[in-house]
Amino acid sequence: MQTFRPATAPDTCPPAFATPADSTDADFCSMAERMRILVVEDDNKIASFVVKGLKQAGFAADRCADGEEALGFAQTTNYDAAVVDVMLPKLDGLSLVQRLRAKKIRTPVIILSAKASVEDRIKGLQSGADDYLTKPFAFSELIARVQALIRRASQIAEPTSLQVGDLSLDLLTRGVMCGTQKVDLQTREFALLEYLMRQAGRIVTKTMILEHIFDYSFDPQTNVVDVLVHRLRAKIGPARTRLHTIRGVGYVLKTA
């Protein structure tokens, strides 16, 4: 078995990964620095992509290329979550999860698989996995699912409201206030504002917004994001001190 060498966690939580590694809020990001994720993937390109993204999202990440190696890692290190491919050499992903559960290892597991049928998803969950994500996948969705699993496992409560400067958003009532003034937003305007507030101080790209708000239902070359940002900016203003355009990169929400 390969000698285990722990990955080094970043000293500080870095900006969002250039690919859609977004979904962390400030509190979770600082907490992520103390969290370790096991990535079990035999495809070097996919593994490199996932590990790099997790590290840039603030996690420590270790990678195993086969199921047997992963079983050894999981028995010697307390991981906060594991991302496990199904088609693995030596010991496949589902068998790995079954072995982990048989050994009373309760690490939350996300299965990655190119198999997207309902039957395959059911098999994955019945093996003891906590979630199932099909390939190809958006990295932002993987991060969001990892965060959700860790929150559930550690019983971290989801926030019911978001605050950036004098801008507040209530996730339960879907109310938005700029200071003492109520702001009426359409569905996608609200979704965009929530997304930007969760990423306050971080640059988000047009592709990230398309992926998060529109679910790839628009061509990346369209100006739909610009239009949506323009509408939102007009409602939450002032334009130059709150929602900033980073030319050629994307947008960032800052304290006005």
C-alpha positions as CSV (number, residue, x, y, z in Angstrom):
1,M,0.0,0.0,0.0
2,Q,1.2,3.5,-0.8
3,T,2.6,5.4,2.2
4,F,0.0,7.9,3.4
5,R,1.2,11.5,3.1
6,P,-1.4,14.0,4.4
7,A,-2.2,16.9,2.1
8,T,-1.5,20.4,3.4
9,A,-4.5,22.6,3.9
10,P,-4.2,26.2,2.8
11,D,-3.3,28.8,5.4
12,T,-6.2,31.0,4.3
13,C,-9.3,30.4,2.4
14,P,-8.4,31.5,-1.2
15,P,-10.6,33.1,-3.9
16,A,-13.0,30.9,-5.8
17,F,-11.5,28.4,-8.2
18,A,-11.5,29.5,-11.9
19,T,-13.9,26.6,-12.6
20,P,-17.2,26.8,-10.8
21,A,-16.0,26.2,-7.3
22,D,-18.3,28.6,-5.6
23,S,-21.0,27.7,-3.0
24,T,-19.1,28.4,0.2
25,D,-20.0,31.3,2.4
26,A,-17.5,33.0,4.6
27,D,-18.2,31.0,7.8
28,F,-18.1,27.7,6.0
29,C,-15.0,28.7,4.1
30,S,-13.1,29.4,7.3
31,M,-14.3,26.1,8.7
32,A,-13.3,24.2,5.5
33,E,-9.6,24.9,6.3
34,R,-9.9,22.3,9.0
35,M,-11.7,19.7,6.8
36,R,-10.2,16.9,4.8
37,I,-11.8,15.2,1.8
38,L,-10.9,11.8,0.4
39,V,-11.1,11.7,-3.4
40,V,-11.1,8.2,-4.9
41,E,-10.8,8.4,-8.7
42,D,-8.6,6.4,-11.1
43,D,-8.8,8.9,-13.9
44,N,-5.8,11.2,-13.4
45,K,-7.4,14.2,-15.2
46,I,-10.6,14.1,-13.2
47,A,-8.8,13.5,-10.0
48,S,-6.5,16.4,-10.5
49,F,-9.4,18.7,-11.4
50,V,-11.4,17.7,-8.3
51,V,-8.4,17.8,-5.9
52,K,-7.3,21.2,-7.1
53,G,-10.8,22.6,-6.9
54,L,-11.3,21.3,-3.3
55,K,-8.0,22.7,-2.2
56,Q,-8.8,26.1,-3.7
57,A,-12.2,26.0,-2.0
58,G,-10.3,25.7,1.3
59,F,-10.3,22.0,2.0
60,A,-7.4,19.6,2.4
61,A,-7.7,16.7,-0.1
62,D,-6.1,13.3,-0.4
63,R,-6.4,11.2,-3.6
64,C,-6.5,7.4,-4.0
65,A,-6.5,5.7,-7.4
66,D,-8.1,2.4,-6.4
67,G,-10.6,1.1,-3.9
68,E,-8.2,-0.9,-1.8
69,E,-5.9,2.0,-1.2
70,A,-8.9,4.2,-0.3
71,L,-10.1,1.6,2.2
72,G,-6.7,1.8,3.9
73,F,-6.8,5.6,4.0
74,A,-10.3,5.7,5.4
75,Q,-9.4,3.4,8.2
76,T,-6.4,5.5,9.3
77,T,-7.7,9.0,8.8
78,N,-10.9,10.7,9.9
79,Y,-12.3,12.3,6.7
80,D,-15.1,14.8,6.7
81,A,-16.4,13.5,3.4
82,A,-15.4,11.2,0.5
83,V,-15.9,11.6,-3.3
84,V,-15.8,8.1,-4.8
85,D,-15.9,7.0,-8.4
86,V,-17.8,3.8,-9.1
87,M,-15.5,2.2,-11.7
88,L,-12.3,1.6,-9.7
89,P,-9.5,-1.0,-10.0
90,K,-9.0,-3.6,-7.3
91,L,-12.2,-2.7,-5.4
92,D,-15.1,-0.9,-7.1
93,G,-16.7,2.2,-5.5
94,L,-19.9,0.5,-4.4
95,S,-18.0,-2.3,-2.7
96,L,-15.7,0.2,-1.1
97,V,-18.7,2.0,0.5
98,Q,-20.1,-1.3,1.6
99,R,-16.8,-2.2,3.3
100,L,-16.6,1.2,5.0
101,R,-20.1,0.9,6.4
102,A,-19.4,-2.7,7.5
103,K,-16.5,-1.4,9.5
104,K,-18.7,1.3,11.1
105,I,-16.9,4.1,9.2
106,R,-19.6,6.8,8.8
107,T,-17.7,9.2,6.5
108,P,-20.3,10.9,4.3
109,V,-19.8,9.6,0.7
110,I,-20.7,11.1,-2.7
111,I,-20.7,8.6,-5.5
112,L,-19.5,9.8,-8.9
113,S,-20.6,7.8,-11.9
114,A,-21.2,8.0,-15.6
115,K,-24.3,5.7,-15.0
116,A,-27.3,8.0,-14.7
117,S,-30.2,5.5,-14.6
118,V,-32.6,5.5,-11.7
119,E,-31.6,1.9,-11.0
120,D,-27.9,2.8,-10.8
121,R,-28.6,5.7,-8.5
122,I,-30.6,3.5,-6.2
123,K,-27.8,0.9,-6.1
124,G,-25.4,3.6,-5.2
125,L,-27.5,4.9,-2.3
126,Q,-28.4,1.4,-1.1
127,S,-24.6,0.6,-0.9
128,G,-24.4,3.1,1.9
129,A,-23.5,6.3,-0.1
130,D,-25.1,9.5,1.0
131,D,-25.4,11.2,-2.4
132,Y,-25.0,10.3,-6.1
133,L,-23.7,12.7,-8.8
134,T,-23.5,11.7,-12.5
135,K,-20.7,12.6,-14.9
136,P,-20.1,15.0,-16.4
137,F,-20.8,17.3,-13.5
138,A,-20.4,21.0,-12.6
139,F,-17.8,21.5,-10.0
140,S,-19.9,24.0,-8.2
141,E,-22.6,21.4,-7.7
142,L,-20.0,18.9,-6.3
143,I,-18.8,21.6,-3.8
144,A,-22.4,22.4,-2.8
145,R,-23.1,18.7,-2.2
146,V,-20.0,18.2,-0.2
147,Q,-20.9,21.2,1.9
148,A,-24.4,19.9,2.4
149,L,-23.2,16.5,3.5
150,I,-20.7,18.0,6.0
151,R,-23.4,20.3,7.4
152,R,-25.8,17.4,7.9
153,A,-23.1,15.2,9.4
154,S,-21.9,17.9,11.8
155,Q,-25.4,19.3,12.4
156,I,-24.4,22.8,11.2
157,A,-27.5,24.9,10.8
158,E,-28.2,26.6,7.5
159,P,-28.5,30.4,7.8
160,T,-32.0,31.8,7.4
161,S,-30.8,35.2,6.3
162,L,-27.9,36.8,4.6
163,Q,-26.4,40.3,5.3
164,V,-23.9,42.3,3.2
165,G,-23.6,45.9,4.5
166,D,-27.1,47.4,4.7
167,L,-28.4,44.8,2.2
168,S,-30.3,41.9,3.8
169,L,-32.0,38.9,2.4
170,D,-34.5,36.6,4.3
171,L,-34.3,33.1,2.9
172,L,-37.6,32.1,4.6
173,T,-39.8,35.0,3.6
174,R,-37.7,35.8,0.4
175,G,-37.8,39.4,1.5
176,V,-35.0,41.8,0.5
177,M,-34.2,45.1,2.2
178,C,-31.7,47.9,1.3
179,G,-31.4,49.7,4.6
180,T,-35.0,50.4,5.5
181,Q,-36.3,50.2,2.0
182,K,-38.0,47.0,0.7
183,V,-36.8,45.7,-2.6
184,D,-39.1,43.7,-4.9
185,L,-37.2,41.1,-7.0
186,Q,-38.3,38.7,-9.6
187,T,-37.4,35.0,-9.1
188,R,-34.1,35.0,-11.0
189,E,-33.1,38.4,-9.6
190,F,-33.6,37.0,-6.1
191,A,-31.6,33.9,-7.0
192,L,-28.8,36.0,-8.4
193,L,-28.7,38.3,-5.3
194,E,-28.7,35.3,-3.0
195,Y,-25.8,33.7,-5.0
196,L,-23.8,37.0,-5.0
197,M,-24.4,37.5,-1.3
198,R,-23.1,34.1,-0.5
199,Q,-20.0,34.9,-2.5
200,A,-19.7,38.5,-1.1
201,G,-16.3,39.9,-1.8
202,R,-15.5,37.1,-4.3
203,I,-15.5,37.5,-8.1
204,V,-18.1,35.3,-9.9
205,T,-17.9,34.8,-13.6
206,K,-20.7,34.9,-16.2
207,T,-20.3,31.1,-16.6
208,M,-20.8,30.5,-12.9
209,I,-23.9,32.6,-12.9
210,L,-25.3,30.9,-16.0
211,E,-24.6,27.5,-14.3
212,H,-26.1,28.5,-11.0
213,I,-29.1,30.5,-12.1
214,F,-30.0,29.2,-15.5
215,D,-28.8,25.6,-15.3
216,Y,-27.1,25.8,-18.7
217,S,-30.4,26.6,-20.4
218,F,-28.7,29.6,-22.2
219,D,-25.8,29.8,-24.5
220,P,-22.7,31.2,-22.7
221,Q,-22.3,33.8,-25.4
222,T,-25.7,35.3,-24.7
223,N,-26.0,38.6,-22.9
224,V,-28.7,37.3,-20.5
225,V,-26.4,37.6,-17.5
226,D,-25.6,41.2,-18.3
227,V,-29.3,42.0,-18.6
228,L,-30.0,40.2,-15.3
229,V,-27.2,42.0,-13.5
230,H,-28.3,45.3,-14.9
231,R,-31.8,44.8,-13.6
232,L,-30.6,43.7,-10.2
233,R,-28.1,46.6,-9.9
234,A,-30.8,49.1,-10.7
235,K,-32.9,47.8,-7.8
236,I,-30.3,47.4,-5.1
237,G,-28.0,50.4,-6.1
238,P,-26.0,52.5,-5.7
239,A,-24.4,51.0,-8.8
240,R,-20.8,52.0,-8.3
241,T,-20.5,51.1,-4.6
242,R,-22.3,47.8,-4.3
243,L,-22.3,45.5,-7.3
244,H,-19.1,45.9,-9.3
245,T,-18.2,44.7,-12.8
246,I,-14.7,43.3,-13.1
247,R,-14.2,43.9,-16.8
248,G,-13.4,40.7,-18.7
249,V,-13.8,38.5,-15.6
250,G,-17.2,38.9,-13.9
251,Y,-18.9,40.6,-11.0
252,V,-18.4,41.0,-7.3
253,L,-20.8,42.2,-4.5
254,K,-19.1,44.4,-1.9
255,T,-20.3,46.3,1.1
256,A,-21.7,49.7,-0.1
